[in-house]
Amino acid sequence: MSPVVPKTPMQRQMVGLLEKFDRWDYNGDGYLSKKEISQGIASLKGKPQQVNYTAAEVMEFYDTNKDGKISLSEAQAGYRRSHEGGPILNQSSSSR
């Protein structure tokens, strides 16, 4: 089976979101907690990918069922509605 290669800009951005989700899911439970998001954001400080959103903003936008964690499906759905002005997990401060 050959690897899937994203062809459109949206597909490439979704792959970036999935990579970041996996990288920030420090305990590997398949969810992002506010603590994991804070750690992920902190890991980007001083780097070109540095972001200007907070963990609280990310939780407010993506945690639609308000259970205190973000599932992959919530992250994907949030990404799709991000054009409404919410933070995107793969967006840097320079592209906002």
Secondary structure, DSSP 8 states (H G I E B T S, - for coil): -------SHHHHHHHHHHHHHHHH-TT-SSEEEHHHHHHHHHHTTTSTT-----HHHHHHHH-TT-SSEEEHHHHHHHHHTGGGS---TT--GGG-
